[in-house]
């Protein structure tokens, strides 16, 4: 259940589009690889490096990731 929720959020955050494949009771959401969103991918890579390579605490990494996301959102809003 937790892995399913993590995959759902990963697909819908890192990719702009996805497609549903339903076969019997199985319902898969597959990302459209051509719709990758580079800013969320970059934030995810930075977060993974901070957690796994530098061994930072999760709460600190969440704060850094939130700040990066906020900065990216404000920068995009300023450009439009």
C-alpha positions in Angstrom: 0.0 0.0 0.0 2.8 2.5 0.9 4.8 1.5 -2.2 1.7 2.0 -4.3 1.1 5.5 -2.9 4.8 6.4 -3.4 4.7 5.3 -7.0 1.5 7.2 -7.6 3.0 10.4 -6.4 6.2 9.8 -8.2 4.5 9.3 -11.6 2.2 12.3 -11.1 4.9 14.6 -9.8 7.8 13.7 -12.1 5.8 13.4 -15.3 3.2 15.8 -16.8 1.1 13.0 -18.4 0.4 9.3 -17.7 -1.8 6.7 -19.2 -3.9 4.1 -17.4 -3.7 0.4 -18.4 -6.4 -1.7 -17.0 -6.4 -5.5 -17.3 -8.9 -7.3 -15.1 -8.4 -6.2 -11.5 -5.0 -4.7 -12.4 -4.9 -0.9 -12.9 -1.5 0.5 -13.8 -0.5 4.2 -14.3 2.4 4.4 -16.7 4.2 7.7 -17.2 4.5 9.2 -20.7 8.3 9.4 -20.8 8.3 12.3 -23.2 6.5 14.5 -20.5 9.2 14.4 -17.9 9.4 17.5 -15.7 13.0 18.5 -15.1 12.6 20.7 -12.0 10.9 18.0 -9.9 13.4 15.4 -11.1 16.3 17.7 -10.1 14.8 18.3 -6.7 14.4 14.5 -6.2 18.0 13.8 -7.3 19.3 16.5 -4.8 17.1 15.0 -2.0 18.3 11.5 -2.7 22.0 12.7 -2.7 21.4 14.5 0.6 19.8 11.5 2.3 21.8 8.6 0.9 25.3 10.1 0.3 25.5 12.9 2.9 23.3 11.1 5.5 21.3 14.2 6.2 18.2 13.9 8.5 14.9 13.5 6.6 13.3 16.6 8.1 16.2 18.8 7.0 16.0 17.3 3.5 12.2 17.9 3.4 12.8 21.6 4.3 15.5 22.0 1.7 13.2 20.3 -0.9 10.3 22.5 0.0 12.4 25.6 -0.3 13.7 24.5 -3.7 10.2 23.8 -4.9 9.0 27.2 -3.6 11.9 29.0 -5.3 11.2 27.1 -8.6 7.5 28.0 -8.4 8.2 31.6 -7.7 10.7 31.8 -10.5 8.3 30.3 -13.0 5.5 32.7 -11.9 7.8 35.6 -12.3 8.6 34.5 -15.9 5.0 34.3 -16.9 
